[in-house]
Amino acid sequence: MKKIDVIKNCVLFSVLDGEAFSVLEKIANWKEFDKGQDIFTQGDEAKGFYVIAQGMVELFVLSDNGREKLMHQLEAGVPVGEAPVFEGGVYPVSAKAKTKLKALYITREDIIKISKIHPEIPLKMLAILSKRLRLFVEMISDLSSKDVSQRLLEYIQNLPRKEGDNFVTLDKSKKDLASYLGTIPETLSRAFKKLEKDGVLKVSKDIVVIL
């Protein structure tokens, strides 16, 4: 796998052109992580960000009692830890490799350097970040205004499926899904049972049939 291909497939760089791709290729470096290895920790200085080439990353925060609360799972083509790099702050969440991981790493220092020569690069990247921020705001709004059953149903309905199919495969374990939806496994199980009782869906292991 070539660095240029990873860069071109990254959503953060989707609005850039050929010259910008070449510039980013020169400053990006390969990084590899084993399954379960920490990538960065909440509160660490954000010195750079990653672009996933292969594997999956989990973003999480620690609650007051030390439990991990899953925020998001990221796959190939997605940047990790990019937002605080632009503001010169700290990482607001922790990240670890859910699987064996290969990613490109770009430092904040290099981004600042190339912005002086190619100011269009960070400006276009910030435009993409703004769109992603709006999605997170919508997600937070859902957490505060909808109950677990509603959030679960919307999540299932948005999972990818082939045209004409009335079933989907859950892409997270029940424990991870509960954390993602801002609840606990026991409450998630009750939400599944409620939706089945209401005749909305039917569950068999990790397969969900939408009725």
VENWO-V333469 format. One record per residue. N is the residue number from 1. RES is the residue in one small letter. PHI is phi in whole degrees, -180 to 180 (999 if undefined). OMEGA is omega in whole degrees, -180 to 180 (none if undefined). NEAR is the number of other C-alpha atoms within 10 Angstrom. Layout:
n=N res=RES phi=PHI omega=OMEGA near=NEAR
n=N res=RES phi=PHI omega=OMEGA near=NEAR
This chain:
n=1 res=m phi=999 omega=-179 near=7
n=2 res=k phi=-94 omega=180 near=8
n=3 res=k phi=-60 omega=-177 near=18
n=4 res=i phi=-62 omega=180 near=16
n=5 res=d phi=-68 omega=178 near=13
n=6 res=v phi=-64 omega=-180 near=21
n=7 res=i phi=-64 omega=-179 near=26
n=8 res=k phi=-65 omega=-178 near=21
n=9 res=n phi=-88 omega=-178 near=16
n=10 res=c phi=-82 omega=-178 near=17
n=11 res=v phi=-62 omega=-178 near=16
n=12 res=l phi=-68 omega=-177 near=21
n=13 res=f phi=-107 omega=-172 near=23
n=14 res=s phi=-64 omega=-178 near=14
n=15 res=v phi=-100 omega=-179 near=14
n=16 res=l phi=-86 omega=-179 near=16
n=17 res=d phi=-113 omega=-175 near=11
n=18 res=g phi=-59 omega=-179 near=9
n=19 res=e phi=-64 omega=180 near=11
n=20 res=a phi=-65 omega=178 near=17
n=21 res=f phi=-60 omega=-180 near=19
n=22 res=s phi=-65 omega=179 near=14
n=23 res=v phi=-63 omega=-179 near=14
n=24 res=l phi=-67 omega=179 near=20
n=25 res=e phi=-60 omega=-177 near=19
n=26 res=k phi=-71 omega=-176 near=12
n=27 res=i phi=-98 omega=-178 near=14
n=28 res=a phi=-87 omega=179 near=20
n=29 res=n phi=-126 omega=180 near=14
n=30 res=w phi=-72 omega=173 near=13
n=31 res=k phi=-135 omega=178 near=15
n=32 res=e phi=-128 omega=-179 near=17
n=33 res=f phi=-135 omega=174 near=17
n=34 res=d phi=-81 omega=178 near=15
n=35 res=k phi=-57 omega=179 near=15
n=36 res=g phi=87 omega=-178 near=15
n=37 res=q phi=-77 omega=177 near=16
n=38 res=d phi=-69 omega=176 near=15
n=39 res=i phi=-99 omega=169 near=21
n=40 res=f phi=-155 omega=-175 near=18
n=41 res=t phi=-119 omega=178 near=18
n=42 res=q phi=-51 omega=-180 near=16
n=43 res=g phi=97 omega=176 near=12
n=44 res=d phi=-69 omega=175 near=13
n=45 res=e phi=-63 omega=-178 near=15
n=46 res=a phi=-83 omega=-178 near=23
n=47 res=k phi=-89 omega=-179 near=19
n=48 res=g phi=-176 omega=178 near=21
n=49 res=f phi=-135 omega=-174 near=24
n=50 res=y phi=-120 omega=172 near=21
n=51 res=v phi=-123 omega=-176 near=27
n=52 res=i phi=-70 omega=176 near=26
n=53 res=a phi=-99 omega=179 near=26
n=54 res=q phi=-143 omega=178 near=18
n=55 res=g phi=106 omega=-176 near=19
n=56 res=m phi=-139 omega=-179 near=20
n=57 res=v phi=-120 omega=174 near=27
n=58 res=e phi=-107 omega=172 near=22
n=59 res=l phi=-105 omega=-178 near=24
n=60 res=f phi=-151 omega=173 near=22
n=61 res=v phi=-123 omega=178 near=17
n=62 res=l phi=-98 omega=177 near=13
n=63 res=s phi=-78 omega=-179 near=9
n=64 res=d phi=-61 omega=180 near=7
n=65 res=n phi=-92 omega=176 near=6
n=66 res=g phi=88 omega=179 near=8
n=67 res=r phi=-81 omega=178 near=10
n=68 res=e phi=-80 omega=174 near=14
n=69 res=k phi=-112 omega=-178 near=20
n=70 res=l phi=-67 omega=178 near=22
n=71 res=m phi=-103 omega=-175 near=18
n=72 res=h phi=-165 omega=171 near=15
n=73 res=q phi=-121 omega=-174 near=18
n=74 res=l phi=-116 omega=-178 near=17
n=75 res=e phi=-119 omega=-177 near=17
n=76 res=a phi=-54 omega=179 near=19
n=77 res=g phi=94 omega=-176 near=21
n=78 res=v phi=-113 omega=176 near=21
n=79 res=p phi=-79 omega=-180 near=23
n=80 res=v phi=-130 omega=176 near=21
n=81 res=g phi=77 omega=-174 near=22
n=82 res=e phi=-82 omega=-173 near=23
n=83 res=a phi=-61 omega=-178 near=22
n=84 res=p phi=-68 omega=179 near=17
n=85 res=v phi=-63 omega=-178 near=21
n=86 res=f phi=-75 omega=-178 near=18
n=87 res=e phi=-95 omega=179 near=10
n=88 res=g phi=72 omega=-178 near=13
n=89 res=g phi=-103 omega=-180 near=14
n=90 res=v phi=-116 omega=177 near=17
n=91 res=y phi=-71 omega=-178 near=22
n=92 res=p phi=-79 omega=179 near=18
n=93 res=v phi=-137 omega=173 near=19
n=94 res=s phi=-102 omega=179 near=21
n=95 res=a phi=-136 omega=175 near=26
n=96 res=k phi=-142 omega=-179 near=21
n=97 res=a phi=-77 omega=177 near=22
n=98 res=k phi=-77 omega=176 near=20
n=99 res=t phi=-132 omega=172 near=16
n=100 res=k phi=-59 omega=-168 near=15
n=101 res=l phi=-129 omega=171 near=23
n=102 res=k phi=-128 omega=-175 near=20
n=103 res=a phi=-147 omega=172 near=26
n=104 res=l phi=-94 omega=180 near=21
n=105 res=y phi=-120 omega=179 near=19
n=106 res=i phi=-125 omega=-176 near=22
n=107 res=t phi=-82 omega=176 near=17
n=108 res=r phi=-63 omega=-180 near=18
n=109 res=e phi=-59 omega=180 near=11
n=110 res=d phi=-69 omega=178 near=15
n=111 res=i phi=-62 omega=179 near=19
n=112 res=i phi=-64 omega=180 near=15
n=113 res=k phi=-62 omega=-176 near=11
n=114 res=i phi=-72 omega=180 near=17
n=115 res=s phi=-67 omega=178 near=13
n=116 res=k phi=-74 omega=-180 near=11
n=117 res=i phi=-97 omega=-179 near=9
n=118 res=h phi=-127 omega=-176 near=15
n=119 res=p phi=-62 omega=-179 near=13
n=120 res=e phi=-69 omega=-177 near=14
n=121 res=i phi=-66 omega=179 near=22
n=122 res=p phi=-65 omega=180 near=18
n=123 res=l phi=-64 omega=179 near=12
n=124 res=k phi=-70 omega=178 near=15
n=125 res=m phi=-66 omega=179 near=19
n=126 res=l phi=-66 omega=178 near=17
n=127 res=a phi=-65 omega=178 near=12
n=128 res=i phi=-67 omega=179 near=16
n=129 res=l phi=-61 omega=179 near=16
n=130 res=s phi=-63 omega=178 near=12
n=131 res=k phi=-65 omega=-180 near=10
n=132 res=r phi=-67 omega=178 near=13
n=133 res=l phi=-63 omega=179 near=12
n=134 res=r phi=-62 omega=179 near=11
n=135 res=l phi=-65 omega=179 near=12
n=136 res=f phi=-67 omega=178 near=12
n=137 res=v phi=-62 omega=178 near=11
n=138 res=e phi=-64 omega=180 near=10
n=139 res=m phi=-64 omega=179 near=13
n=140 res=i phi=-64 omega=179 near=12
n=141 res=s phi=-63 omega=178 near=11
n=142 res=d phi=-63 omega=-179 near=16
n=143 res=l phi=-62 omega=-175 near=16
n=144 res=s phi=-89 omega=-173 near=9
n=145 res=s phi=-112 omega=-176 near=10
n=146 res=k phi=-122 omega=179 near=11
n=147 res=d phi=-79 omega=-174 near=13
n=148 res=v phi=-62 omega=-179 near=21
n=149 res=s phi=-62 omega=178 near=19
n=150 res=q phi=-65 omega=-180 near=14
n=151 res=r phi=-65 omega=179 near=18
n=152 res=l phi=-65 omega=-179 near=19
n=153 res=l phi=-62 omega=179 near=16
n=154 res=e phi=-63 omega=179 near=12
n=155 res=y phi=-62 omega=-179 near=13
n=156 res=i phi=-64 omega=-179 near=18
n=157 res=q phi=-65 omega=-179 near=15
n=158 res=n phi=-92 omega=177 near=9
n=159 res=l phi=-69 omega=-178 near=12
n=160 res=p phi=-66 omega=175 near=12
n=161 res=r phi=-154 omega=180 near=12
n=162 res=k phi=-71 omega=-180 near=8
n=163 res=e phi=-60 omega=179 near=6
n=164 res=g phi=96 omega=179 near=6
n=165 res=d phi=-76 omega=177 near=9
n=166 res=n phi=-112 omega=180 near=13
n=167 res=f phi=-135 omega=178 near=20
n=168 res=v phi=-135 omega=176 near=19
n=169 res=t phi=-109 omega=179 near=16
n=170 res=l phi=-61 omega=-177 near=16
n=171 res=d phi=-99 omega=179 near=14
n=172 res=k phi=-138 omega=172 near=12
n=173 res=s phi=-67 omega=-180 near=11
n=174 res=k phi=-60 omega=179 near=17
n=175 res=k phi=-65 omega=180 near=14
n=176 res=d phi=-67 omega=-180 near=20
n=177 res=l phi=-66 omega=178 near=21
n=178 res=a phi=-61 omega=179 near=21
n=179 res=s phi=-63 omega=-179 near=19
n=180 res=y phi=-63 omega=-178 near=18
n=181 res=l phi=-86 omega=176 near=22
n=182 res=g phi=76 omega=-180 near=18
n=183 res=t phi=-142 omega=179 near=17
n=184 res=i phi=-117 omega=-177 near=17
n=185 res=p phi=-55 omega=-179 near=16
n=186 res=e phi=-64 omega=179 near=11
n=187 res=t phi=-68 omega=177 near=13
n=188 res=l phi=-62 omega=179 near=21
n=189 res=s phi=-60 omega=178 near=13
n=190 res=r phi=-65 omega=179 near=13
n=191 res=a phi=-67 omega=177 near=19
n=192 res=f phi=-60 omega=-179 near=20
n=193 res=k phi=-63 omega=179 near=16
n=194 res=k phi=-63 omega=-179 near=14
n=195 res=l phi=-67 omega=176 near=18
n=196 res=e phi=-68 omega=180 near=16
n=197 res=k phi=-62 omega=179 near=11
n=198 res=d phi=-78 omega=179 near=10
n=199 res=g phi=75 omega=-178 near=11
n=200 res=v phi=-88 omega=-179 near=13
n=201 res=l phi=-154 omega=177 near=19
n=202 res=k phi=-135 omega=-173 near=17
n=203 res=v phi=-115 omega=174 near=16
n=204 res=s phi=-137 omega=-175 near=8
n=205 res=k phi=59 omega=-179 near=8
n=206 res=d phi=-103 omega=177 near=12
n=207 res=i phi=-103 omega=180 near=13
n=208 res=v phi=-119 omega=177 near=18
n=209 res=v phi=-96 omega=180 near=16
n=210 res=i phi=-90 omega=-175 near=18
n=211 res=l phi=-89 omega=none near=10
